[in-house]
């Protein structure tokens, strides 16, 4: 089947990418707003785009009410973020943190997710994280009307002692591997490869 991407909905495009570009690592992004509230959210539209300097891209869609995500607002305002690589033993906490909360409420507090400060000028990281990047805002790619892509430059790295310097120990990173979708009136586009 030949598909003209200009003739399908934005939601269909998201679902195609969500199921075809797999597996993808999940970035557990921590930001702090101007009132000091810690925001913790997982993002699967996340990827490295450069190694020198280390630059990550994170694609943002709107919240269910159409408003911008708190993580996006916080990065634009404060210019800082910490990215933890979530591992399999943290999966339950990561899922809990994906719920939409008001910007005045912290996922870390609501779901009892322990945090620790590593580098004072950056948001804290999830305690027991073995890999975390402390990042500065680098650029905003305002592409299209349904998503925004932020570029973040890693300035500091936290690595557990057993990983550094060779990174020989296994990292049990959580990734997104697709799921089954069905659009109204359409056949199932993709099935999970889990």
Secondary structure as the mmCIF struct_conf table of DSSP 4:
data_model
#
loop_
_struct_conf.conf_type_id
_struct_conf.id
_struct_conf.beg_label_comp_id
_struct_conf.beg_label_asym_id
_struct_conf.beg_label_seq_id
_struct_conf.end_label_comp_id
_struct_conf.end_label_asym_id
_struct_conf.end_label_seq_id
HELX_RH_3T_P HELX_RH_3T_P1 UNK A 5 UNK A 7
BEND BEND1 UNK A 8 UNK A 8
HELX_RH_AL_P HELX_RH_AL_P1 UNK A 10 UNK A 20
BEND BEND2 UNK A 21 UNK A 21
BEND BEND3 UNK A 23 UNK A 23
STRN STRN1 UNK A 24 UNK A 25
STRN STRN2 UNK A 27 UNK A 32
TURN_TY1_P TURN_TY1_P1 UNK A 34 UNK A 35
STRN STRN3 UNK A 38 UNK A 43
BEND BEND4 UNK A 44 UNK A 45
STRN STRN4 UNK A 46 UNK A 51
TURN_TY1_P TURN_TY1_P2 UNK A 52 UNK A 53
STRN STRN5 UNK A 54 UNK A 60
TURN_TY1_P TURN_TY1_P3 UNK A 64 UNK A 65
BEND BEND5 UNK A 66 UNK A 66
HELX_LH_PP_P HELX_LH_PP_P1 UNK A 67 UNK A 69
HELX_RH_AL_P HELX_RH_AL_P2 UNK A 70 UNK A 78
STRN STRN6 UNK A 80 UNK A 85
STRN STRN7 UNK A 87 UNK A 87
HELX_RH_3T_P HELX_RH_3T_P2 UNK A 88 UNK A 90
HELX_RH_AL_P HELX_RH_AL_P3 UNK A 91 UNK A 97
TURN_TY1_P TURN_TY1_P4 UNK A 98 UNK A 98
BEND BEND6 UNK A 99 UNK A 99
TURN_TY1_P TURN_TY1_P5 UNK A 103 UNK A 104
BEND BEND7 UNK A 105 UNK A 105
HELX_RH_AL_P HELX_RH_AL_P4 UNK A 107 UNK A 110
TURN_TY1_P TURN_TY1_P6 UNK A 111 UNK A 112
STRN STRN8 UNK A 115 UNK A 116
BEND BEND8 UNK A 118 UNK A 119
TURN_TY1_P TURN_TY1_P7 UNK A 120 UNK A 121
BEND BEND9 UNK A 122 UNK A 122
STRN STRN9 UNK A 125 UNK A 126
TURN_TY1_P TURN_TY1_P8 UNK A 127 UNK A 128
BEND BEND10 UNK A 130 UNK A 130
STRN STRN10 UNK A 131 UNK A 141
TURN_TY1_P TURN_TY1_P9 UNK A 144 UNK A 146
STRN STRN11 UNK A 148 UNK A 159
TURN_TY1_P TURN_TY1_P10 UNK A 161 UNK A 166
BEND BEND11 UNK A 169 UNK A 169
HELX_LH_PP_P HELX_LH_PP_P2 UNK A 170 UNK A 171
STRN STRN12 UNK A 173 UNK A 173
STRN STRN13 UNK A 175 UNK A 176
TURN_TY1_P TURN_TY1_P11 UNK A 184 UNK A 185
BEND BEND12 UNK A 186 UNK A 186
#
